[in-house]
Amino acid sequence: MSGLAPEQAVDRLDELHTLACDALRGALARFTASGVPPTPEERAAFRYPELRVQWQPAGAVPFTWRSWAKFQSPGLYCTTITQPAFPAAALACSGVHGSPTESCHMIRRSPS
């Protein structure tokens, strides 16, 4: 998925996180009840979702003294999100620098 608004990206992160947690809970319940371990395909669903932000400023990179909540230079920034409901997830692509060319890209699961 690409070009999501910040709110859409956070909603999608929450959706993917919920799917992963539900898959893990189901596999764990089955294992404790029957001893049947999850298949490799099932295990692939246990990954945290990944957030990608493509930042291409429309001019010079804004200067800030902050060492956090900023992009160092134009490019693609990626991170896995462990708690999408946490407010930092919304800040990850909320237009910290105000660039109209910022966009949020989602993939289904983080790479293994």
N, C-alpha and C positions, 0 to 999 in steps of 0.2 A: 504494500500500500504506500502511496506517496501523496505529498501535498496536503496532509491533514492539518486542520486548525489545531491549536494547542489543546482545546477541550476534547476534540475528537481523538487526538493521540492518547490522552490520558484515559478516556473511556475505552479505547482499544487495548491499552496496556492492562487495564483492570479486567477486561474480558478474557484476554489471553492468560493472565495470571490465574484467574478463577478456573479456567479450563485445565491448566497444568496442576493446580492444587486438587481439583476434583479427580483427575486421572491418578494422581499419586495416592490420594485417600482410598480410592476404589481398589487400586492394586495392593495397597497395604492391608486393607480389610480382607481381600481375597487370600493374601498370603498368610495372614494370621489365622484365618478360618480353615484353610485347606493345605497350606504349605506350597501352593503353586506360585512360583516367582513370576514377576512380570516379564513379558517377552521383550526383545530389543526394540520392537516397534512401540510397545507401551512405554518403555523407559524413555524413548525419544520425546514423549509428551511431557516429561517432568521438568523441562527447562524453563528458566525465567524468560519473559519476553525481553526483546531488545528494542531500545529506542535509538533511532539515528536522526541526527539533525544536520542538515546541509546548510552551512552558513556562508553566504557570499554577499558581503557588504556592498552597498552601492557607492562606495567611496573609500576614504582612508579608514583604517581600523581605529575605532574610538579608543582613546587612552583612558585607563582607569588604574587607580592604585590597588584595587581589590585583587586578591589572589584567588578568589572563588567567584562563582556565578558569572563567568565571562568566557568568551572564546578568545584564544590567543591569536589566531589567524584564520583566514578563510579556509574552509574545508569541510570534511565530513567528520562529525563527532558521534561516537557510538558508546552505549553503556547498557548493561542489563539492569532491569528494574525489579527489585525484590519486594517492594511494598508500594504498588501503584497508588494506593489511597493516601500515601504520605504527601504532604504539600510540595515537596521538592520535585516530585514527578511533574507537576503542573508548571513549575518554574523552568524545567529543562528546555522547553521550547516556547516560552511565553514572550518572546521578543525583547530579551534583555537589552539588546542594542538597538531595537527599533527598526531593524532593517526589513524592508518589505520583501526581500528575497529569501528570508529564512523560511524553511519548510521542515516538517517532521515526516519521517519515513518510518514505517513499521515493517518488521518481518515477523513471520509466524513464531519462531523460537530463536533463542540465541544459538550460535554455531557451537558444535561440540568440540 
